[in-house]
Amino acid sequence: MVLVAGVDSSTQACKVVVRDAATGALVRQGRAAHPEGTEVDPAHWWSALRTALADAGGLEDVGAVAVGAQQHGMVCLDEAGQVVRPALLWNDTRSAAAAAELVAELGEGEVGARAWAEATGSVPVASFTVTKLRWLAEHEPGPAKATAAVALPHDWLTWGLLGHGPGATGPGPAGALDRLVTDRGDASGTGYWSPATGRYRMDLFERGLGHTAVVPRVLGPAEVAGTMPGGALVGPGTGDNAAAALGVGAGPGDVVVSVGTSGTAFAVAERPTADPTGTVAGFADATGHFLPLVCTLNAARVLDAACTILRVDHTELSRLAMQAPPGAGGMVLVPYLEGERTPNRPDATGAVHGLRLSNATAAHLARAAVEGLLCGLADGIDALVELGVRVERVILVGGGSRSQALRALAPAVLGHPVVVPPESEYVADGAARQAAWVLAGGDAPPRWEAASGPTYEAEPTPGVRERYSEVRELTARRTEA
């Protein structure tokens, strides 16, 4: 049996799966926690990766490995390959003003947004790397000046596996910065790489940082990044959403909705997209296609917050939510608990609207929390459809998909049948599938069994969406005031 390994270095933890390269069957796995926060020393990721690899039995018998990781984060390196400052993560919103500045510099109003969309497929928001570089240049000029290379989390970990940076046994090899590599899926979330042309826009990079620097070489979907000191091949890796699409085997007509720390809705497409409204990010995928994506900052932790407020666990939260009627008796929860990315309201807060004596119950609040989370994701699916994405079914993944209420209510709110595949580490699975592709070569990834599971169906409840839309806009007006 030939084995491959896949890594998911997510916001909250590092997960490793080891699978049969031919069939995808799980052989073993490991896990290690990451520290909390939106600013993290990358050394913690490397330590967690080593722990998770050891927990998974190591890589001595593995033929290839690839890394999937959280998108967008900013890892700045000096000329010696040392980390200049703690990495800013995708969910760090301090660069919101920088994002607005960058858009305006290419033109006022819609002109600037359209120019960015045409240049990179996306309109930058606070999560994008280019906005964090601008923030760094404006607020920490010393570290910005010292920055000789900029990598993403998966790039930096891949570099370490190749024996550079954190993985070097001694001083980093001379010229090691030129060994940094990435893939088109993760590069497309920086704000300075174009999925349509397959090239970096270094003029936009320099707008962010203020000077040029080394950026990782973009590898093809199954191109070998190099070899680990122990002999295993290393794949190009990718961002978490592209890895998840590969892991679940998503195809045309499928929209993957992932409910994790963030919420995402994305689909594999044959043509690049460029949405000047900024709602849909025009990313690339890990196979040579494209991955139009809508992301919300608030997802599974909305359910966590509801559990905290009601002092219940997730099982009881689901039971309560199913006791209340659709629409929660007029109560709406707008779940912008940490600001929001879609819509772009980084300073927004959550709100409960429509509270009456008749719905002042734990059940109604639980229902409003689940419906509010789903309505935000449903807005994302609508935006994909407006760009021509075909939706036949929704594949629901992520930690939040364990919620029985979320599963049951999703088809009614999202308006499509919802498939919930067995619980798995789909980002790590996608990375492992890429590793198997690297090992085997060829034009397409190996045909592992596609994720499948029970299908949930229900009559749509448009009234829930309409009421949410009203309150969402009311909340926006109050925020602006």
C-alpha positions, 0 to 999 in steps of 0.5 A: 500500500502506497500512503500519502498525507494531507495537512489542514493548518486551520485557524483553530488547529492542525489536522493530519490524515494519512490515506491510501494513495490508490483508494483514499481509505483513511489509515491514521490521523493526528491533531494539535491545537493552535493558539487563539487570536487573529495575530499569531507567531507562525512558530506555533503553526510549525510546532503544531504541525510537528505534533500532529504529524507525530500523532499521525504516526509520522511520514517515514512510510509516506510517499507524498504530502501536501498542505492545505491551510487558512487563506489570506494570512500575511507571513513576512520574512526578512532576508535571512528567512526569519519571521519579521512579526506575528502573522496577521490572519484572514479574520483580523479586520484592522486593515479594513481602512487600508482595503478601502484606501487601496480600492479608491486608489484605482478609481472613485466608487465603482470605478476602483472596485471594477478595476480591482475585480478585472485585475485580480478577480476580486475586490479586496477586503480586510481579509486579503493579504494586500490590505494587511501589507498596506496596514503594515506599511502605514502602522509598522514601517520598521517591520515593513521595510525589513520585509524581503518576502511575503508568504501565506500560511500554507506557503510557509509550512510547505517551505518548512517541510522542504527543509527551509525556514522553520524546518532548517536544521541549521542556518537557512540555505543561501537564497532560500527565499527563492524556494518559496512556492504556492499554488494558484488557489491560495495565490488568488486570495492575496489581492495581487495575483490574477486567476484570469492571466495566471500572473502576479500583479506586482504593481498592486503588491507594491501598492500594499507594502510600498516596495517590491519583495519576493513572492512564492513561485506559483506551481501547477496543480500537480507540480512537485514542490520538492522533496522532504529531507526524509524523501517524501515528495511535497505537493504545491498545497493550496488554500483551505476552501480549494482543498475542501472542494478537492476533498469532497469531490465537488463537481459542476452543479455542486455548491459547497457550504462550509460552516467553520470559524468562517462560513463559505459558499463556493463552486467549481467553475470553468471560467474566471469570475470578476464581481465588481460588487465584491460579494463574490471573490473570483478565486482559482481552485486546486485543479486548474479551474476556478472557485467563485466564493462568498465568505462570511466571518461569522458561522459556527461560532454564532451557534457557540454564542447562542449556546453560551447565552442560553447556557446549553450544549449544541444538542440542546440548542438544536432541540430548542431551535426545532421547537420554535416555528419558522421565522422564530415568531418574527425574531431575527438574529443578525449574526455579525458578532465579529464584524462581517466580510460579506456584506463588507461591514467590518465594524458591525455588531450582532443584533436581535430584532423583533423581540416580543413577549410572545417570542421571548423564549429560549426556543425562539432565540435558538431558532433565530440564531440558526436561521440567521447563520443560514440566511447569511450563507443563502445570500452568498448562494444567491450571489453565485447564481447571479454570476451564472453558477449552476446550483443543483445541490448543496454539500454541507461540511465543516464543524457546524454541520454537526448541528441537527437543527442546521441540517434540518433547516438548511434546505428550507432557508437555502432553497436547495437539497442539502447533502451532508457527507460523513464527518471528515477532515475534508481540507486535509483530505483534499491535500492528501488527494493532491499529494496522491496526484503529485505521486501518480502524475497525470492530468487529473487527481485520482478518482477517490470515492466522492463524499456522499451522505443523507440528503435533507429536503424541505419546502423553501421558506422565503418569508424567513429570508425576506424578514432577515433582509429587512432587518439586515438593512435596518441594522446597516443603517443604524451602523452607518448612523 
